[in-house]
Amino acid sequence: MDRKEVFVLLSRVSRISAWLLIPIVGLYIISGYSMVGKYPFNEIMKLDVANWLHLNMDIPLVILFVLHAGIECLLRVKKFLE
């Protein structure tokens, strides 16, 4: 596997992690608003479900964010140095 294939693979992983971040961030925001009862989000999701989601989604959120941001920073530095 040469360098170009590695960067293509990293680019694909970055895109996949970005697409996975969208629903996770959305659920994290909705569950947070549902927990505090702000806006009508507490009618969308029960308090126990919102609490479970909000407490258990922080690790996947951080892992995907660090993965996505790290790969994108690496790709941008590579592009800048070329």
C-alpha positions, 0 to 999 in steps of 0.5 A, spaced: 500 500 500 503 506 497 502 513 500 496 515 495 492 509 497 493 510 505 491 518 504 485 515 500 483 510 505 484 516 510 479 520 506 474 515 506 474 514 514 474 521 515 467 522 510 464 516 514 466 518 521 463 525 519 456 522 516 456 518 523 457 524 527 451 528 524 446 523 527 450 522 534 450 530 535 443 531 533 441 525 538 446 528 543 442 535 542 435 532 542 436 528 549 440 534 552 434 538 551 429 533 553 432 532 559 432 539 561 425 540 558 426 545 554 422 546 548 418 541 546 423 535 546 421 532 552 415 530 548 419 527 543 423 523 548 422 520 555 426 522 560 429 515 562 431 514 554 434 521 554 438 520 560 441 514 558 442 516 551 446 523 553 450 519 558 452 513 553 453 517 547 459 521 549 464 516 548 462 515 541 461 522 540 468 524 542 472 518 539 468 520 532 470 527 533 477 526 534 478 521 529 475 526 524 478 532 526 485 528 526 484 525 519 482 532 516 488 536 520 493 531 517 490 531 510 490 539 510 497 539 513 499 534 507 495 538 502 499 545 505 506 542 504 505 539 497 
